[in-house]
């Protein structure tokens, strides 16, 4: 076992492709970060294998800020302490549907419930293709491929240097941003096929490097695209940046927690 870095920040994204929220502490379960991507908008114009409306089609989705209406009930499972006390550790419950409800702040400052028809009209505005949108909700995070994503600050800086700008880490939409002991970027690539422990309990298996798409070209504040991000990652890094992970042992993680390579 060896110390490889620390948790710099933790993030979850209550609504797929909208802005994320930074957390001091998160419960990382088998389905991913608790409260991550529990809502999404299904589009009739999207591929059946990936039916969601995302910022790839509606770039201004990144300017919408979702917030849980009952943040105290979405911080961790309601029976977490009791479940952890049962050997070997029972899988905790997820909250009732009414506790998951989200309010969304629009770019104009208006606050709408996630199920407000007016929000769907706003998200449909300006898209070239016809998109009939339907709200989806799920206990399990509706992530693109894997439950948890990790990204190092060193990789953020290197990509920014390659593009010639100061890169905003939020562009990469990771759950766990890590500050690695190694100085260079893309150090997390070496963890693929291995397991790491985050904090005192949570263990994740690093499955693969993360293939990147148009999302990394989009400014997290404005939604405007800079194709250089995608081009540089494609040319210099096989189109991949950051890593995907599956959860082997559930547990709470906190900002500043150490990250240990286990095998």
C-alpha positions as CSV (number, residue, x, y, z in Angstrom):
1,X,0.0,0.0,0.0
2,X,1.3,3.4,-0.9
3,X,0.1,7.0,-0.5
4,X,-0.4,8.6,-3.9
5,X,-2.3,11.8,-3.1
6,X,-5.2,13.5,-1.5
7,X,-8.8,14.4,-2.3
8,X,-8.7,18.0,-3.5
9,X,-12.5,18.3,-3.9
10,X,-15.6,16.2,-4.3
11,X,-18.4,16.9,-6.8
12,X,-21.8,15.6,-7.7
13,X,-24.2,16.6,-10.5
14,X,-27.8,16.3,-9.4
15,X,-29.0,16.7,-13.0
16,X,-27.1,15.2,-15.9
17,X,-25.2,17.9,-17.9
18,X,-26.2,20.8,-15.6
19,X,-23.8,22.4,-13.2
20,X,-22.3,20.4,-10.3
21,X,-22.1,21.1,-6.6
22,X,-19.0,20.9,-4.5
23,X,-19.2,18.8,-1.3
24,X,-17.2,18.7,1.9
25,X,-18.2,15.0,2.3
26,X,-19.9,12.4,0.1
27,X,-21.1,8.9,0.4
28,X,-19.6,6.7,-2.3
29,X,-21.8,3.7,-2.9
30,X,-21.9,0.9,-5.4
31,X,-24.1,3.0,-7.7
32,X,-21.8,6.0,-7.5
33,X,-21.7,9.2,-5.5
34,X,-24.9,9.6,-3.5
35,X,-27.2,12.1,-5.3
36,X,-25.1,12.2,-8.5
37,X,-27.0,12.4,-11.7
38,X,-30.3,11.2,-10.3
39,X,-32.2,13.3,-12.9
40,X,-31.7,13.5,-16.6
41,X,-33.8,14.6,-19.6
42,X,-34.5,11.9,-22.2
43,X,-34.7,13.2,-25.7
44,X,-36.6,11.7,-28.6
45,X,-33.9,12.9,-31.0
46,X,-31.1,11.0,-29.2
47,X,-29.6,7.6,-29.8
48,X,-31.5,4.7,-28.1
49,X,-28.3,3.6,-26.5
50,X,-27.7,7.1,-25.0
51,X,-31.1,8.7,-24.8
52,X,-30.2,11.8,-22.9
53,X,-30.2,15.5,-23.8
54,X,-26.8,16.9,-22.8
55,X,-24.7,20.0,-23.2
56,X,-23.4,18.5,-26.4
57,X,-26.7,19.5,-28.0
58,X,-27.8,22.2,-25.6
59,X,-24.6,23.9,-24.5
60,X,-26.4,26.3,-22.1
61,X,-27.4,23.4,-19.9
62,X,-24.1,24.0,-18.1
63,X,-25.5,27.4,-17.0
64,X,-28.4,25.8,-15.1
65,X,-27.7,25.2,-11.4
66,X,-29.6,22.4,-9.7
67,X,-29.9,22.2,-5.9
68,X,-31.6,19.6,-3.7
69,X,-34.6,21.1,-2.0
70,X,-33.8,19.1,1.2
71,X,-30.0,19.0,1.3
72,X,-29.9,17.5,4.8
73,X,-31.7,14.5,3.4
74,X,-29.4,14.0,0.4
75,X,-26.1,14.2,2.1
76,X,-26.0,10.5,2.9
77,X,-28.3,7.5,3.2
78,X,-30.8,7.9,6.0
79,X,-29.8,4.6,7.7
80,X,-26.1,4.7,7.0
81,X,-24.9,4.4,10.5
82,X,-27.2,1.5,11.3
83,X,-26.3,-0.3,8.0
84,X,-22.6,0.1,8.6
85,X,-23.0,-1.5,12.0
86,X,-24.3,-4.7,10.6
87,X,-21.5,-7.1,9.6
88,X,-20.1,-7.2,7.0
89,X,-21.8,-3.9,6.3
90,X,-25.3,-3.8,4.8
91,X,-26.1,-1.7,1.7
92,X,-27.9,1.4,3.0
93,X,-31.2,2.7,1.7
94,X,-31.8,5.5,-0.7
95,X,-34.2,8.3,0.2
96,X,-37.8,8.6,-0.6
97,X,-38.6,10.2,-4.0
98,X,-39.9,13.4,-2.4
99,X,-36.6,13.9,-0.6
100,X,-34.7,13.8,-4.0
101,X,-36.6,16.8,-5.4
102,X,-34.4,19.4,-7.0
103,X,-34.9,23.1,-7.8
104,X,-33.1,24.5,-10.7
105,X,-31.8,28.1,-11.0
106,X,-31.9,29.2,-14.7
107,X,-29.3,31.5,-16.3
108,X,-31.8,34.4,-15.8
109,X,-32.0,33.6,-12.1
110,X,-35.5,32.1,-12.1
111,X,-36.0,29.1,-9.8
112,X,-38.0,26.2,-11.2
113,X,-38.8,22.8,-9.9
114,X,-37.1,20.0,-11.8
115,X,-40.6,18.8,-13.0
116,X,-41.8,22.2,-14.2
117,X,-42.9,22.2,-17.8
118,X,-41.4,25.6,-18.2
119,X,-37.9,24.1,-17.6
120,X,-38.4,21.7,-20.5
121,X,-39.4,24.5,-22.8
122,X,-36.3,26.4,-21.9
123,X,-34.0,23.4,-22.5
124,X,-35.7,22.8,-25.8
125,X,-35.1,26.4,-27.0
126,X,-32.6,27.0,-29.8
127,X,-31.8,23.3,-30.5
128,X,-31.6,22.6,-34.2
129,X,-33.2,19.1,-34.2
130,X,-36.6,18.5,-32.8
131,X,-36.2,17.2,-29.2
132,X,-39.3,15.9,-27.3
133,X,-38.0,15.9,-23.7
134,X,-39.1,13.7,-20.8
135,X,-37.8,13.9,-17.3
136,X,-36.1,10.8,-15.9
137,X,-35.2,10.0,-12.3
138,X,-33.3,7.2,-10.8
139,X,-31.7,6.1,-7.5
140,X,-28.7,4.9,-9.5
141,X,-26.5,7.6,-11.0
142,X,-27.2,8.0,-14.7
143,X,-23.5,8.3,-15.6
144,X,-22.2,7.8,-19.1
145,X,-20.2,4.6,-18.5
146,X,-19.0,4.0,-14.9
147,X,-20.2,5.0,-11.4
148,X,-17.2,7.3,-10.4
149,X,-14.7,9.5,-12.2
150,X,-11.4,10.7,-10.9
151,X,-9.2,13.5,-12.3
152,X,-6.0,14.9,-11.1
153,X,-5.2,18.6,-10.7
154,X,-1.9,17.9,-12.4
155,X,-3.7,16.7,-15.5
156,X,-5.9,19.8,-15.5
157,X,-2.8,22.0,-15.5
158,X,-1.1,20.0,-18.2
159,X,-4.0,20.1,-20.6
160,X,-4.4,23.9,-19.9
161,X,-0.7,24.4,-20.7
162,X,-1.1,22.4,-23.9
163,X,-4.1,24.5,-25.0
164,X,-2.4,27.7,-23.8
165,X,-5.0,28.8,-21.2
166,X,-5.6,28.3,-17.4
167,X,-8.0,25.4,-17.4
168,X,-11.0,25.4,-15.1
169,X,-11.1,21.9,-13.6
170,X,-14.9,21.9,-13.7
171,X,-14.6,21.5,-17.5
172,X,-13.8,17.8,-16.9
173,X,-16.9,17.1,-14.7
174,X,-15.2,14.6,-12.3
175,X,-16.6,13.3,-9.0
176,X,-13.2,13.3,-7.3
177,X,-10.4,15.7,-8.1
178,X,-7.2,14.5,-6.6
179,X,-3.9,16.2,-5.9
180,X,-1.3,13.6,-6.7
181,X,2.2,13.3,-5.1
182,X,3.7,13.1,-8.6
183,X,4.3,16.4,-10.3
184,X,3.4,15.5,-13.9
185,X,0.0,15.3,-15.5
186,X,-1.8,12.0,-16.3
187,X,-0.4,10.2,-13.3
188,X,-3.8,8.7,-12.6
189,X,-3.4,6.7,-15.8
190,X,-1.0,4.4,-14.0
191,X,-3.8,3.3,-11.6
192,X,-5.9,1.6,-14.4
193,X,-6.3,-2.1,-13.5
194,X,-5.6,-1.4,-9.8
195,X,-7.5,-0.5,-6.7
196,X,-7.2,2.6,-4.5
197,X,-8.7,3.4,-1.1
198,X,-10.1,6.9,-0.6
199,X,-10.2,7.9,3.1
200,X,-10.5,5.3,5.8
201,X,-13.0,2.9,4.1
202,X,-14.1,3.5,0.5
203,X,-12.2,1.3,-2.1
204,X,-12.6,1.8,-5.8
205,X,-11.2,-0.2,-8.7
206,X,-9.8,1.9,-11.5
207,X,-11.2,0.3,-14.6
208,X,-10.0,2.4,-17.5
209,X,-8.9,5.8,-18.8
210,X,-11.8,8.1,-19.6
211,X,-12.5,8.6,-23.3
212,X,-13.4,12.3,-23.7
213,X,-16.1,13.9,-25.9
214,X,-17.2,17.4,-26.8
215,X,-18.1,18.2,-23.1
216,X,-14.5,19.1,-22.3
217,X,-14.6,21.8,-24.9
218,X,-17.4,23.7,-23.1
219,X,-16.6,26.5,-20.7
220,X,-18.4,25.6,-17.4
221,X,-19.5,29.2,-16.8
222,X,-20.6,30.3,-20.3
223,X,-21.2,27.0,-22.2
224,X,-19.1,28.4,-25.0
225,X,-16.9,25.9,-26.9
226,X,-13.1,25.8,-27.3
227,X,-12.4,22.9,-29.7
228,X,-8.7,23.1,-28.8
229,X,-9.3,21.1,-25.6
230,X,-10.7,18.2,-27.6
231,X,-8.0,18.4,-30.3
232,X,-5.1,18.5,-27.9
233,X,-6.4,15.5,-25.8
234,X,-7.0,13.6,-29.0
235,X,-3.6,14.3,-30.5
236,X,-1.4,13.9,-27.4
237,X,-3.4,11.6,-25.2
238,X,-5.4,9.2,-27.4
239,X,-8.5,11.2,-26.7
240,X,-8.5,10.2,-23.0
241,X,-8.1,12.1,-19.8
242,X,-8.9,11.1,-16.2
243,X,-10.1,7.6,-15.1
244,X,-13.3,5.7,-14.5
245,X,-13.8,3.6,-11.4
246,X,-16.2,1.0,-9.9
247,X,-16.9,0.9,-6.2
248,X,-15.7,-2.2,-4.3
249,X,-16.3,-1.0,-0.7
250,X,-18.8,1.7,0.1
251,X,-17.9,4.5,2.4
252,X,-17.8,8.2,3.2
253,X,-15.1,10.3,1.7
254,X,-14.1,13.8,2.6
255,X,-12.1,16.7,1.2
256,X,-8.5,16.2,2.2
257,X,-8.7,12.4,2.6
258,X,-5.6,10.5,1.6
259,X,-5.7,8.2,-1.4
260,X,-3.7,4.9,-1.1
261,X,-2.8,2.6,-3.9
262,X,-3.6,-0.9,-2.7
263,X,-2.2,-3.3,-5.3
